[in-house]
Amino acid sequence: MVKITVVKIAKHDDLIAKYENPIKHACGLKVGDVFYSKNAEIPSNFCTEAWKTIKEFVESLEAGKGNFYDGWMKDPMSAMISCNDGFRPVSFYIEVI
């Protein structure tokens, strides 16, 4: 099983003002939100676009593979991955539990 924790949410107001059409609810995630993935399945209420970004890492960790990028993380069975929203990227800490 893999635990997915929202650790940071950035917001780039300058990019939003310059390039984005206004939207009411861009992301419902909050720092501290925790999700669990079993069998590399998307957790309920998880952002589908964020899932596309982190799914490969979740699958690898759940399969017992880790050590991404040759020692990138202090804990080799973890990853720090951000979603692909360039205006308000969410950073997820993904770890095997």
Secondary structure, 3 states (H helix, E strand, C coil): CEEEEEEEECCCHHHHHHHCCCCCCCCCCCCCCEEEECCCCCCCCCCHHHHHHHHHHHHHHHCCCCCCCCCCCCCCCEEEEECCCCCCCEEEEEEEC
